[in-house]
Amino acid sequence: MEMRKLNELKATNPYLRLGTDVTELEKSIQTLGLIAPLVISSDNVILAGARRYQALLNLGRTEAPVMIVEGNQLEKELVSIDENLVRKDLTKIEIESHLRRAKEIYQVLNPVEEVETAPVSEDENEDAPKIKKITLPAEKFLNMVAEKTGLSPKQIHEAINRDEMASPAVKEARKNGELSLSQTNEIVKLSKDDQLTAIEHIKELPVRDIKKFVKIAKAEGVHRAITATPNLPHQKEFQEIDMGLKKLIKKFKQLQIEGIDVSDFPEETQELFETLNKFSNTSGHSYADHSERESDSLQ
């Protein structure tokens, strides 16, 4: 570790997150000093510590302690990714992209290993050639990242698969909030070309219909799937209400078994029931009537 002038450092690394609010970090540096040094390459490119660098500049500091990382370009990139993965303000899409790239780099730096294993049984001749077992670095990578990020190996594996399998159109829809994680997990089961064809239709479908869509698309083609899963207006909203009402009815049944009626609920809850009845009465049915029918069906 050594000291370097800040004006000698280069903030050209694409993984750096500059322009963020570092007010709290500035206060911490003023109170406690800079706890962690900036991480740079031998040619003064900042690999990790962009927010610390920005805070120091804002405070008028002219130099900072740095840790110099030697290595090839991939090793330096992996350092930057590691720094980003422990951040709390990355979007899910950014995390998935970083994880996928980290895995690619890790596998290049840690190629397939062949490990000699002992004979399968004790009866085998000790002089027999030992079996070569191929060990992929994937498990080591997943465990290493899990320890750093707090994510489970399964979550990391699924995140990497999503990023690898998702088309640019799907990633853009997720970025714009047009696709949920559950919807994405289903649509990425299609080829990227089919994802592009289906995206405008499928992003308005509830998850259960997307599952049906994917099944048909794989068997009969994406155009047939579009025809077979009509995109009705407000379909997602209807499903959300449907699921909410089913949960409410289930809970109401449990309370009825215990002898609790709507009249026993707090006043605020009763007012919510009345509001719900006003909505349902516009279609000629009340929620209370529906609940009563559900209750009668149990007897």
HELIX and SHEET records of a PDB file:
HELIX    1   1 LEU A    6  GLU A    8  5                                   3    
HELIX    2   2 THR A   23  LEU A   32  1                                  10    
HELIX    3   3 ALA A   50  ASN A   58  1                                   9    
HELIX    4   4 GLN A   73  LEU A   85  1                                  13    
HELIX    5   5 LYS A   92  LEU A  109  1                                  18    
HELIX    6   6 ALA A  138  THR A  149  1                                  12    
HELIX    7   7 PRO A  153  MET A  165  1                                  13    
HELIX    8   8 PRO A  168  LYS A  175  1                                   8    
HELIX    9   9 LEU A  181  ILE A  187  1                                   7    
HELIX   10  10 LYS A  192  ILE A  202  1                                  11    
HELIX   11  11 VAL A  207  GLU A  220  1                                  14    
HELIX   12  12 VAL A  222  ALA A  228  1                                   7    
HELIX   13  13 GLN A  235  ILE A  257  1                                  23    
HELIX   14  14 VAL A  262  ASP A  264  5                                   3    
HELIX   15  15 GLU A  267  ASN A  281  1                                  15    
HELIX   16  16 TYR A  287  LEU A  298  1                                  12    
SHEET    1   A 4 GLU A   2  LYS A   5  0                                        
SHEET    2   A 4 GLU A  63  VAL A  69 -1                                        
SHEET    3   A 4 LEU A  38  SER A  41  1                                        
SHEET    4   A 4 ILE A  46  ALA A  48 -1                                        
SHEET    1   B 2 GLU A 113  THR A 117  0                                        
SHEET    2   B 2 ILE A 131  THR A 135 -1                                        
END                                                                             
